[in-house]
Amino acid sequence: MSDDDSKSQPIIVIKKKGGHGGHHGGAWKVAYADFVTALMAFFLVMWLVNQSMEVREAVSGYFQDPVGFMEKLKKGGSSVMQGGSSTIKMFKYDQDALKEKLLQQKKILSDVGANLKEAIEEMPDIGNMKNFVEFEVTTEGLKIQLIDASTASDSAIFFDKGSSHLKPMASLILTA
């Protein structure tokens, strides 16, 4: 080999780094769990300080005899609060009355939707905008949809494109 060949070859130095040190353990998880438990107990105490004497006595009764406390609830005995009625009886509803009330509410919402639709249709100035307002009775209540679907020949119906300001005709519909 000549001197030129040895000068042109790069010298590669490989340095090995030390190991990571292995698994560090999870003792922090135990400390964190203790902290969260203490924090929960602190907030429970703060909540209790702000409660009435009846609530304090009920919580105290639970911590003094948790099994007996739960047995009273399972049997439907008197409620935790003094002078209360059975905990199970409190949550019984008349299903027929609830269904009847639900039907009445749906009818009322349907009537409101029909009245609004009629008021919009009687407005002479809005033209075909009334076709872009839909009313639907859902489980949440009366759903009113303003459909701002512009066609190629029209501009947007309720809003100008890229704007949050209502057009004057849209304001008329909303005040109906």
C-alpha positions as CSV (number, residue, x, y, z in Angstrom):
1,M,0.0,0.0,0.0
2,S,1.1,3.4,-0.7
3,D,0.9,6.5,1.5
4,D,-1.9,7.9,-0.7
5,D,-4.2,4.9,0.0
6,S,-3.9,5.1,3.7
7,K,-4.6,8.9,3.7
8,S,-7.8,8.5,1.6
9,Q,-9.4,5.8,3.8
10,P,-11.4,7.3,6.7
11,I,-10.8,6.2,10.2
12,I,-14.0,4.9,11.8
13,V,-14.1,5.1,15.6
14,I,-17.0,3.2,17.3
15,K,-17.8,4.4,20.8
16,K,-20.2,2.2,22.7
17,K,-22.4,4.0,25.1
18,G,-23.1,2.7,28.6
19,G,-26.3,0.8,29.4
20,H,-29.5,2.4,30.5
21,G,-29.4,0.9,33.9
22,G,-32.4,-1.4,33.7
23,H,-35.8,-1.1,35.2
24,H,-36.2,1.7,37.8
25,G,-39.2,0.3,39.6
26,G,-42.6,1.7,40.2
27,A,-42.4,2.9,43.8
28,W,-43.7,6.3,42.6
29,K,-47.0,4.7,41.8
30,V,-47.5,3.7,45.4
31,A,-46.6,7.1,46.6
32,Y,-49.0,8.7,44.1
33,A,-51.8,6.4,45.1
34,D,-51.3,7.3,48.7
35,F,-51.4,11.0,47.8
36,V,-54.6,10.6,45.8
37,T,-56.3,8.7,48.6
38,A,-55.3,11.3,51.2
39,L,-56.6,14.0,48.8
40,M,-59.9,12.2,48.5
41,A,-60.2,11.8,52.3
42,F,-59.5,15.6,52.6
43,F,-62.2,16.5,50.2
44,L,-64.6,14.1,51.9
45,V,-63.9,15.8,55.3
46,M,-64.3,19.3,53.7
47,W,-67.6,18.2,52.2
48,L,-68.8,16.8,55.5
49,V,-67.9,20.0,57.4
50,N,-70.3,21.9,55.1
51,Q,-73.3,19.4,55.5
52,S,-76.2,19.4,57.9
53,M,-76.2,17.4,61.0
54,E,-78.5,14.7,59.5
55,V,-76.0,14.0,56.7
56,R,-73.1,13.9,59.1
57,E,-75.0,11.3,61.2
58,A,-75.8,9.3,58.2
59,V,-72.2,9.2,57.0
60,S,-71.1,8.4,60.6
61,G,-73.6,5.5,60.7
62,Y,-72.2,4.1,57.5
63,F,-68.6,4.2,58.9
64,Q,-69.6,2.7,62.3
65,D,-71.6,-0.3,60.8
66,P,-71.2,-0.5,57.0
67,V,-72.9,-4.0,56.8
68,G,-75.9,-3.0,58.9
69,F,-76.2,0.2,57.0
70,M,-76.3,-1.6,53.6
71,E,-78.8,-4.2,54.9
72,K,-81.3,-1.4,55.7
73,L,-81.0,-0.1,52.2
74,K,-81.4,-3.6,50.6
75,K,-84.5,-4.3,52.7
76,G,-86.1,-1.0,51.8
77,G,-86.2,0.1,55.4
78,S,-86.4,3.7,56.5
79,S,-84.1,6.1,54.6
80,V,-80.7,7.2,55.8
81,M,-82.2,10.6,56.8
82,Q,-84.4,10.6,59.8
83,G,-88.1,10.9,59.1
84,G,-87.7,9.8,55.5
85,S,-89.7,7.1,53.7
86,S,-88.4,3.9,52.1
87,T,-85.6,4.5,49.7
88,I,-87.1,2.1,47.2
89,K,-90.6,3.6,47.3
90,M,-89.1,7.0,46.5
91,F,-88.2,5.9,43.0
92,K,-91.4,4.2,41.9
93,Y,-93.2,6.0,39.1
94,D,-96.6,5.6,37.5
95,Q,-95.6,4.4,34.0
96,D,-99.0,5.2,32.4
97,A,-99.0,8.8,33.8
98,L,-95.4,9.3,32.5
99,K,-96.4,8.1,29.0
100,E,-99.5,10.3,29.0
101,K,-97.4,13.3,30.0
102,L,-94.8,12.5,27.3
103,L,-97.5,12.3,24.7
104,Q,-99.0,15.7,25.9
105,Q,-95.6,17.3,25.7
106,K,-95.0,16.0,22.2
107,K,-98.4,17.3,21.1
108,I,-97.6,20.7,22.5
109,L,-94.2,20.8,20.7
110,S,-95.9,19.6,17.5
111,D,-98.4,22.4,17.8
112,V,-95.7,25.0,18.5
113,G,-93.8,23.8,15.4
114,A,-97.0,24.0,13.2
115,N,-97.7,27.5,14.5
116,L,-94.2,28.7,13.7
117,K,-94.3,27.1,10.3
118,E,-97.7,28.8,9.6
119,A,-96.3,32.2,10.8
120,I,-93.3,31.8,8.5
121,E,-95.5,30.8,5.5
122,E,-97.7,33.9,6.0
123,M,-94.7,36.3,5.7
124,P,-94.9,37.8,2.2
125,D,-91.4,39.1,2.0
126,I,-89.4,35.9,2.5
127,G,-90.2,34.2,-0.8
128,N,-88.7,30.6,-1.1
129,M,-86.7,30.9,2.2
130,K,-89.5,29.2,4.0
131,N,-88.6,26.0,2.2
132,F,-85.2,26.0,4.0
133,V,-86.7,25.9,7.5
134,E,-87.6,22.5,8.9
135,F,-89.4,21.6,12.2
136,E,-89.1,18.2,13.9
137,V,-90.2,16.9,17.3
138,T,-87.4,14.8,18.8
139,T,-86.8,13.2,22.2
140,E,-84.9,16.4,23.3
141,G,-87.7,18.8,22.2
142,L,-88.5,20.8,19.1
143,K,-85.7,20.8,16.6
144,I,-85.7,23.8,14.2
145,Q,-83.2,23.4,11.3
146,L,-82.2,26.4,9.1
147,I,-80.7,24.8,6.0
148,D,-78.3,27.1,4.4
149,A,-77.7,25.0,1.3
150,S,-76.8,27.4,-1.5
151,T,-77.1,26.4,-5.1
152,A,-74.8,27.4,-7.9
153,S,-77.2,30.2,-9.0
154,D,-78.0,31.4,-5.5
155,S,-75.8,32.9,-2.9
156,A,-76.1,31.5,0.7
157,I,-79.6,31.9,2.1
158,F,-79.1,32.8,5.8
159,F,-75.5,34.0,5.9
160,D,-73.1,35.5,3.5
161,K,-70.3,33.1,2.7
162,G,-67.5,33.3,5.3
163,S,-69.5,35.6,7.5
164,S,-71.4,35.2,10.8
165,H,-73.8,38.0,10.2
166,L,-77.4,37.2,9.3
167,K,-78.9,38.5,6.1
168,P,-81.9,40.8,6.6
169,M,-84.4,38.2,5.3
170,A,-83.0,35.5,7.7
171,S,-83.5,38.0,10.6
172,L,-87.2,38.2,9.6
173,I,-87.6,34.4,9.8
174,L,-86.0,34.2,13.2
175,T,-88.2,36.9,14.6
176,A,-91.4,35.2,13.4
